[in-house]
Amino acid sequence: MRSDEQIREDILEEIDFDPKVEATDIGVTVKDGAVTLHGTVHSYFEEQSVIKAAKRVKGVHAVVEEIKIKYPSDTQIDDEDIAERIAHLCEWNTTFRKYDIKAEVKNGRVTLTGDVDWQYQRSDIRDHVSRLRGVTGVTNSITIKPHASQADVKQKISAALHRSATLEASKINVDVVDGKVTLKGHVKAWYERKLAEDAAWSAPGVRSVVDNIQIS
């Protein structure tokens, strides 16, 4: 059993190690494996990177996020500015152009819609928008076009789980119905659960993942 202080130190080191996080005033408190993050960052993307860094650490069971996004005091960014920057993305980014991605902006929060072929494309589009100054949140409603059989999807997920040296694939059950993957079973840490979820998303034809894996 890892102590709360060990978990806290590891989270701070993981945040400091992550090149996507520039902020140096992130605070971390831990009680019985429950983590609270506080402080300020410069973008929504950086905020999400801090949360992901904390979840990668062994012994973390829950994360409460109280981080504030702080822009320079002389910076005024409204929804029209954000929409214009997204329009520029749509002009030069090949993925945005190929899949005709649409974005709606309201009070700094962006809702993305469209269809792509792979989960990594869906994630990349979200990350590009998350980095834009003024964005306070992203709702990713982009869908994935199914193009693989259920048997093929299940086989690829199972193979990916078995290739992972840190994950006991035998303790994870995979169920696939119409491109929807449901994961069940038990792992020892949050990062192992994330490994299983990433393996599921890496298979072609997966449109959604329900992660019911328990940490024990």
C-alpha positions as CSV (number, residue, x, y, z in Angstrom):
1,M,0.0,0.0,0.0
2,R,1.5,3.4,-1.0
3,S,1.2,6.3,1.3
4,D,-0.6,9.5,0.4
5,E,2.7,11.4,0.6
6,Q,4.4,9.0,-1.9
7,I,1.5,9.4,-4.3
8,R,1.6,13.2,-4.0
9,E,5.4,13.3,-4.7
10,D,5.0,11.0,-7.7
11,I,2.2,13.2,-9.1
12,L,4.3,16.3,-8.8
13,E,7.2,14.6,-10.5
14,E,4.9,13.3,-13.3
15,I,3.5,16.8,-13.8
16,D,7.0,18.3,-13.9
17,F,8.1,15.6,-16.3
18,D,5.2,16.2,-18.8
19,P,6.4,18.6,-21.5
20,K,2.8,19.6,-22.2
21,V,2.6,21.2,-18.8
22,E,4.3,24.6,-18.4
23,A,2.7,25.7,-15.1
24,T,4.8,25.6,-12.0
25,D,2.2,26.5,-9.4
26,I,0.1,23.3,-9.4
27,G,-0.8,22.1,-5.9
28,V,-1.6,18.5,-5.0
29,T,-3.3,17.1,-2.0
30,V,-4.0,13.4,-1.4
31,K,-6.2,11.6,1.1
32,D,-6.7,7.8,1.0
33,G,-5.8,7.8,-2.7
34,A,-8.2,10.6,-3.6
35,V,-6.3,13.5,-5.3
36,T,-7.3,17.1,-5.4
37,L,-5.5,19.3,-8.0
38,H,-5.4,23.1,-7.7
39,G,-3.5,26.1,-9.0
40,T,-3.5,27.9,-12.4
41,V,-2.6,27.0,-16.0
42,H,-2.5,28.9,-19.2
43,S,-4.9,26.8,-21.3
44,Y,-7.6,24.1,-21.2
45,F,-5.2,21.7,-22.9
46,E,-2.7,22.2,-20.2
47,E,-5.4,21.7,-17.5
48,Q,-6.3,18.4,-19.1
49,S,-2.7,17.4,-19.3
50,V,-2.3,17.9,-15.6
51,I,-5.3,15.7,-14.9
52,K,-4.0,12.9,-17.1
53,A,-0.6,13.1,-15.5
54,A,-2.1,12.6,-12.1
55,K,-4.2,9.6,-13.3
56,R,-1.1,7.9,-14.6
57,V,0.4,7.5,-11.1
58,K,0.0,4.3,-9.1
59,G,-2.3,4.4,-6.1
60,V,-4.6,7.2,-7.5
61,H,-8.3,6.1,-7.2
62,A,-10.0,9.4,-7.8
63,V,-9.2,13.0,-9.0
64,V,-10.9,16.2,-8.1
65,E,-10.0,19.1,-10.3
66,E,-10.0,22.7,-9.0
67,I,-7.5,24.2,-11.5
68,K,-8.2,27.6,-12.9
69,I,-7.3,28.7,-16.4
70,K,-5.6,32.1,-16.2
71,Y,-4.9,34.3,-19.2
72,P,-2.8,37.5,-19.2
73,S,-4.9,40.4,-17.7
74,D,-4.6,42.4,-21.0
75,T,-6.0,39.5,-23.1
76,Q,-9.6,39.8,-24.2
77,I,-10.8,36.8,-26.2
78,D,-14.4,36.3,-27.1
79,D,-16.3,33.5,-28.9
80,E,-15.8,35.2,-32.3
81,D,-12.0,35.2,-31.8
82,I,-12.1,31.5,-30.9
83,A,-14.3,30.7,-33.9
84,E,-11.9,32.6,-36.2
85,R,-8.9,30.6,-34.9
86,I,-10.8,27.3,-35.5
87,A,-11.6,28.4,-39.0
88,H,-7.8,28.9,-39.6
89,L,-7.3,25.3,-38.3
90,C,-9.9,24.1,-40.8
91,E,-8.0,25.8,-43.6
92,W,-4.5,24.4,-43.0
93,N,-5.0,21.2,-41.1
94,T,-5.5,18.2,-43.5
95,T,-7.6,16.2,-41.0
96,F,-10.0,19.1,-40.4
97,R,-10.4,19.6,-44.2
98,K,-10.8,15.9,-45.1
99,Y,-13.6,15.2,-42.6
100,D,-15.4,18.5,-42.7
101,I,-15.2,19.1,-39.0
102,K,-17.7,21.7,-37.6
103,A,-17.3,23.7,-34.4
104,E,-19.8,25.7,-32.3
105,V,-18.5,28.1,-29.7
106,K,-20.4,29.4,-26.7
107,N,-18.9,31.2,-23.7
108,G,-15.5,29.8,-24.5
109,R,-16.7,26.2,-24.7
110,V,-16.4,24.4,-28.1
111,T,-18.6,21.6,-29.4
112,L,-17.0,19.6,-32.2
113,T,-19.1,17.6,-34.7
114,G,-18.3,15.5,-37.8
115,D,-17.2,11.9,-38.7
116,V,-13.7,10.4,-38.8
117,D,-12.3,6.9,-39.4
118,W,-10.1,6.5,-36.2
119,Q,-10.1,7.4,-32.6
120,Y,-6.7,9.0,-32.8
121,Q,-8.0,11.5,-35.4
122,R,-10.9,12.4,-33.0
123,S,-8.4,12.9,-30.2
124,D,-6.0,14.9,-32.4
125,I,-8.7,17.3,-33.5
126,R,-9.8,17.8,-29.9
127,D,-6.2,18.5,-28.8
128,H,-5.7,21.1,-31.5
129,V,-8.8,23.0,-30.4
130,S,-7.9,22.6,-26.7
131,R,-4.6,24.4,-27.3
132,L,-6.3,27.5,-28.6
133,R,-6.2,30.5,-26.3
134,G,-9.6,31.4,-24.9
135,V,-11.0,27.9,-25.0
136,T,-12.4,26.9,-21.6
137,G,-13.7,23.4,-22.5
138,V,-14.3,21.0,-25.4
139,T,-17.3,18.8,-26.0
140,N,-16.1,16.2,-28.5
141,S,-19.2,15.0,-30.4
142,I,-17.2,13.7,-33.4
143,T,-18.2,10.2,-34.3
144,I,-16.2,7.3,-35.7
145,K,-17.3,5.5,-38.9
146,P,-17.4,1.8,-38.3
147,H,-15.4,-0.2,-40.9
148,A,-14.5,-3.5,-39.3
149,S,-16.3,-6.6,-38.2
150,Q,-17.1,-7.3,-34.5
151,A,-14.8,-10.3,-34.5
152,D,-11.9,-8.3,-35.9
153,V,-12.4,-5.6,-33.3
154,K,-12.4,-8.0,-30.4
155,Q,-9.4,-9.9,-31.7
156,K,-7.3,-6.6,-32.1
157,I,-8.3,-5.5,-28.6
158,S,-7.4,-8.8,-27.0
159,A,-4.1,-9.0,-28.9
160,A,-3.2,-5.4,-27.7
161,L,-4.0,-6.3,-24.1
162,H,-1.8,-9.4,-24.2
163,R,1.1,-7.5,-25.7
164,S,1.2,-5.1,-22.7
165,A,3.9,-6.2,-20.3
166,T,2.3,-4.3,-17.4
167,L,-1.3,-5.6,-17.8
168,E,-2.8,-8.9,-16.9
169,A,-5.1,-9.3,-19.9
170,S,-6.6,-12.5,-18.5
171,K,-8.4,-10.5,-15.9
172,I,-10.1,-8.2,-18.5
173,N,-13.2,-9.2,-20.4
174,V,-14.0,-7.7,-23.8
175,D,-17.5,-7.5,-25.3
176,V,-18.2,-5.9,-28.7
177,V,-21.7,-5.0,-30.0
178,D,-22.2,-2.8,-33.1
179,G,-18.8,-1.0,-32.6
180,K,-19.5,-0.4,-28.8
181,V,-16.8,-2.0,-26.6
182,T,-17.5,-2.9,-23.0
183,L,-14.5,-3.7,-20.7
184,K,-15.0,-5.5,-17.5
185,G,-12.7,-7.1,-14.9
186,H,-10.1,-5.9,-12.3
187,V,-6.7,-4.2,-12.4
188,K,-4.4,-2.9,-9.7
189,A,-4.0,0.7,-10.7
190,W,-5.7,3.5,-12.6
191,Y,-2.9,3.6,-15.3
192,E,-3.6,-0.1,-16.1
193,R,-7.2,0.7,-16.6
194,K,-6.2,3.5,-19.0
195,L,-4.0,1.0,-20.9
196,A,-6.9,-1.3,-21.5
197,E,-9.1,1.6,-22.6
198,D,-6.5,2.9,-25.0
199,A,-6.1,-0.7,-26.4
200,A,-9.8,-0.8,-27.1
201,W,-9.8,2.6,-28.8
202,S,-6.9,1.6,-31.0
203,A,-8.9,-1.0,-32.9
204,P,-10.6,0.0,-36.2
205,G,-14.4,0.2,-36.1
206,V,-14.7,1.2,-32.4
207,R,-17.2,3.9,-31.9
208,S,-17.5,4.0,-28.2
209,V,-15.9,2.4,-25.1
210,V,-17.6,1.6,-21.8
211,D,-14.9,1.1,-19.2
212,N,-16.4,-0.9,-16.3
213,I,-13.0,-2.2,-15.1
214,Q,-12.6,-2.0,-11.3
215,I,-9.5,-0.9,-9.5
216,S,-8.7,-3.3,-6.6
